Amino acid sequence: MSYGTEDSYVSRTIVREPHDLSSGGSDDTTSRSVPSDEARQTGNKGISMGPDMQEQGRESRPWCAPASPDQVDKEEKRESTALALVKSLSILDRFLAPLVLLAMILGVIIGVYAKGVQSAFNGAKFAGTSVPLVVGMIVMMWPALTKVQYERLPELLKTRRLWEQIIVSLILNWLIGPFVMLACAWAALPDLPTYRTGIILVGLARCIAMVMIWNTLAGGDGDLCAILVIINAVLQIVLYSPLAVFFIKVISHDADLGLEYGKTAIAVLVFLGIPLGLGLLTRIILIPTIGRKRFTNTFLPFFSPLSLIGLLYTIIVIFAQQARHILHHLGPVFRTFVPLVLYFIVMFGGTFTFMWMWSRLPRSSRLLPKGSRRVGYKEASVQSFTAASNNFELSIAVAVAVFGPESDQALAATIGPLVEVPVLLSLTWVSIWLGKRLKWAPDDLDGSGSDGTNQLEIADSPNRGIGSIEMESKDPSIRQTAIGTTDTGIGMDKGGTVDLV
């Protein structure tokens, strides 16, 4: 995606020019700006500049500036980054929040005007939940858990760098995050214990699906994101039930709300365990059958919309069963927006600030563990979005299974996706904006130990996605380009350029 007029801006390209070893120079690389073909043709018609003037122009003008003052009007502005982010989403992801809102409205209309809808949805039950809701909730979880690359976990866990980030993520997601949501829920809903419980359930469910979208858009570390998604998916089966009991019955003293460990554990096993097993089985059967490339490029794009269909169907059923209750309690419903927005902002802002401060620590700092290295923008981005995101599908499923679809807890949990999508999309733009303006420590992937500083910038090449980032160090030995794509994995070519492929 291009930020501006494609024919008038310099396309930033890293060109590797090895020095002549025979002349005694070191085997180093340099980088220079190469104009796009159209800009080069247009520039040849303009004023001819000598090498000195060209070099001076390169240094005084940002690399994303027009190739020549005569080519573009100075008043012309680049396309808004926020608009570019929205355009880079798929159609379904782009309209997720409006579709969720539409499903809520449609559910209320059905509940008010369709007689007997409640009894129709409360027929046959499985694990204490009506079968229509069970089907919808399993369907909405299945595609997300099919995308997780479980088979890559042993390979990805071999480096110490990833283990450091895993430990940080575990602290943020399973210690700090739930307490932040608890504090936000009590601050905004002190007099509404049932709605507060639904919000706490959202805070305990760590994100395993949408975070991969936000991370890709912001140019985060794809490998690290994949690992954290796998770990969170597994840990939720083990930790969600005891944490729910601890935060709701022990800390909040809401023992009269009917939350039982047995019910919660069964709900987690059914609505997370079954989709997790289906996701694993789908990968085990289809990847050897049709090949990984066709599985990724053909099957997953076709299969993924099933998750949205399941989510919208579940929301319609829940709101149809609660239609009259919602219309008589609009105030509490809108108040549930407050703790969710607070949580997303506090967790993202706090995590991003912490990671940036870690990045700026001197290599000799005593705060860095022995053998540890500082972090860059890519790690900061993925940690921030992982900490701020939530698995709203699981929280909805547990709230419905434990408290019933007509409960305030289920209603509060259902508000989650309506708030999360627009807020985190906005925070994606904030992440990119901060990444461009803050200085970051070098990735030091070559082990040079350089202590230079990086300035992250968004690439303007039309061949790079919105998540493309360029990290250029003052030290030429660690100059590199990192290009974010929708896939994960780190590949390094012989020249030392690091691409997410």
URVENNOR-V785977 format. One record per residue. SS is DSSP state (A for helix, B for strand, O for the rest). PSI is psi in degrees with one decimal (* if undefined). Layout:
SS_PSI, SS_PSI
This chain:
O_135.9, O_142.5, O_78.8, O_-170.1, O_120.7, O_-31.2, O_1.8, O_1.0, B_147.8, O_129.2, O_117.6, O_119.8, O_134.1, O_116.3, O_123.6, O_120.8, O_94.9, O_138.5, O_156.4, O_107.8, A_-26.7, A_-22.1, A_4.4, O_1.3, O_161.2, O_156.7, O_75.0, O_174.4, O_154.3, O_165.7, O_146.1, O_163.4, O_132.2, O_120.2, O_155.4, O_163.2, A_-45.3, A_-39.4, A_-35.7, A_-41.2, A_-42.6, A_-40.3, A_-31.6, A_-22.3, A_-13.5, O_-151.4, O_134.0, O_128.6, O_141.1, O_171.8, A_-38.8, A_-44.1, A_-37.8, A_-43.1, A_-39.2, A_-38.7, A_-36.0, A_-39.2, A_-32.9, A_-16.4, O_133.9, O_152.7, O_-17.1, O_4.0, O_163.1, B_146.8, O_-28.0, O_143.4, O_-26.1, O_-12.0, O_-32.5, O_141.2, O_137.5, O_-24.0, O_-9.4, O_131.0, O_151.2, O_158.0, O_138.8, O_134.3, A_-39.2, A_-42.9, A_-38.0, A_-37.2, A_-45.5, A_-42.4, A_-28.1, A_-15.2, O_155.2, O_164.1, A_-44.2, A_-42.7, A_-35.5, A_-36.6, O_22.0, A_-50.6, A_-48.2, A_-36.9, A_-38.4, A_-44.3, A_-42.0, A_-39.8, A_-38.6, A_-46.5, A_-43.9, A_-40.5, A_-42.1, A_-43.3, A_-44.0, A_-43.5, A_-32.6, A_-41.9, A_-15.4, O_109.9, O_139.8, O_10.7, A_-34.6, A_-45.2, A_-30.9, A_-39.2, A_-16.6, O_37.1, O_-115.4, O_145.1, B_152.3, B_125.7, O_36.0, O_5.7, B_144.4, B_142.4, A_-41.8, A_-40.0, A_-37.7, A_-47.1, A_-46.8, A_-41.9, A_-33.1, A_-40.3, A_-38.6, A_-20.0, A_-27.0, A_-54.0, A_-40.3, A_-40.3, A_-13.3, A_-28.2, O_-20.9, O_129.1, O_76.0, A_-34.4, A_-15.1, A_-6.5, A_-49.0, A_-38.9, A_-39.5, A_-17.6, O_13.6, O_-13.9, O_144.2, A_-34.8, A_-43.1, A_-35.0, A_-39.0, A_-44.2, A_-34.0, A_-44.0, A_-44.4, A_-43.8, A_-40.8, A_-41.0, A_-44.4, A_-42.9, A_-36.9, A_-8.4, A_-56.4, A_-48.2, A_-52.2, A_-36.8, A_-34.5, A_-44.2, A_-38.1, A_-44.8, A_-42.8, A_-40.1, A_-43.0, A_-36.1, A_-38.4, A_-26.7, O_53.6, O_-25.6, O_7.0, O_76.6, A_-33.9, A_-44.9, A_-37.5, A_-39.4, A_-41.7, A_-39.4, A_-40.0, A_-39.2, A_-36.5, A_-42.4, A_-25.7, A_-17.9, O_108.2, B_143.6, O_139.1, O_3.7, O_-71.1, A_-25.7, A_-29.4, A_-31.3, A_-48.9, A_-40.4, A_-40.7, A_-44.6, A_-37.5, A_-4.0, O_33.1, O_179.1, O_111.7, A_-40.8, A_-46.6, A_-41.4, A_-41.8, A_-42.7, A_-46.4, A_-36.2, A_-44.8, A_-47.3, A_-44.4, A_-37.3, A_-41.7, A_-44.2, A_-29.7, A_-33.5, A_-36.3, A_-42.3, A_-22.7, A_-46.9, A_-52.1, A_-35.2, A_-38.1, A_-44.6, A_-42.5, A_-46.5, A_-31.8, A_-44.2, A_-38.7, A_-55.4, A_-49.9, O_-12.2, O_35.6, O_55.1, A_-23.2, A_2.8, A_-6.7, O_17.6, O_121.8, O_142.5, A_-42.6, A_-47.6, A_-44.6, A_-42.8, A_-41.6, A_-41.9, A_-42.8, A_-44.0, A_-39.3, A_-51.4, A_-5.4, A_-40.5, A_-45.1, A_-50.3, A_-35.4, A_-44.4, A_-40.4, A_-39.3, A_-45.7, A_-45.4, A_-39.6, A_-44.5, A_-42.3, A_-37.0, A_-46.6, A_-36.8, A_-47.6, A_-26.4, A_-50.5, A_-7.1, O_149.4, A_-38.1, A_-47.7, A_-34.1, A_-44.5, A_-44.6, A_-23.0, A_-53.2, A_-50.3, A_-43.9, A_-32.7, A_-34.8, A_-31.2, A_-40.2, A_-18.1, A_-31.7, A_-44.4, A_-39.8, A_-44.9, A_-40.5, A_-47.9, A_-40.5, A_-44.8, A_-42.4, A_-41.8, A_-44.3, A_-45.5, A_-45.9, A_-27.6, A_-37.4, A_-19.9, O_15.2, A_-55.2, A_-36.0, A_-40.9, A_-45.2, A_-27.6, O_-3.8, O_49.4, A_-34.4, A_-55.6, A_-35.2, A_-46.2, A_-27.6, A_-23.6, A_-15.4, A_-34.3, A_-54.5, A_-31.9, A_-46.6, A_-43.7, A_-44.8, A_-48.7, A_-43.5, A_-45.5, A_-46.4, A_-43.2, A_-49.8, A_-44.0, A_-43.6, A_-43.5, A_-41.9, A_-43.9, A_-45.3, A_-36.5, A_-41.3, A_-38.3, A_-40.8, A_-32.3, O_-2.1, O_137.0, O_150.0, O_-27.4, O_2.1, O_140.2, O_-16.3, O_-20.0, O_126.9, O_154.1, O_128.7, O_-4.5, O_158.8, O_161.5, O_166.5, O_163.1, O_-171.0, A_-39.2, A_-42.0, A_-40.4, A_-40.6, A_-49.8, A_-36.9, A_-39.3, A_-45.4, A_-33.8, A_-40.2, A_-33.7, A_-22.8, O_159.0, B_153.9, O_81.1, A_-24.8, A_-44.7, A_-42.0, A_-38.0, A_-45.3, A_-44.6, A_-43.2, A_-41.3, A_-43.2, A_-37.1, A_-44.4, A_-13.8, O_150.7, O_-19.1, O_2.9, O_157.8, A_-33.4, A_-44.5, A_-38.6, A_-44.4, A_-40.4, A_-32.3, A_-23.8, A_-21.7, A_-57.9, A_-28.9, A_-34.1, A_-41.5, A_-43.1, A_-55.3, A_-35.8, A_-46.8, A_-28.3, A_-40.4, A_-39.8, A_-24.7, A_-43.1, A_-41.0, A_-41.8, A_-46.3, A_-41.8, A_-45.5, A_-36.8, A_-33.7, A_-29.7, A_-19.9, O_151.5, B_136.8, B_151.9, B_150.0, O_150.6, O_-27.9, O_41.4, O_-19.6, O_-0.1, O_21.0, O_-22.2, O_14.5, O_149.9, O_29.2, O_176.9, B_150.1, B_146.7, B_114.2, B_135.3, B_152.8, B_128.6, O_147.6, O_12.8, O_135.5, O_-15.4, O_-2.6, O_143.5, O_177.4, O_-25.9, O_2.0, O_133.6, B_150.2, B_125.0, B_111.6, B_116.1, B_154.6, O_-22.9, O_112.1, A_-22.2, A_-17.1, A_18.0, O_134.0, B_163.0, B_131.7, B_122.9, O_117.7, O_133.8, O_-179.9, O_-14.6, O_171.8, O_160.0, O_146.0, B_127.3, B_141.2, B_125.1, O_177.1, O_-24.2, O_-11.7, O_5.0, O_130.9, B_121.4, B_141.2, B_117.1, O_*
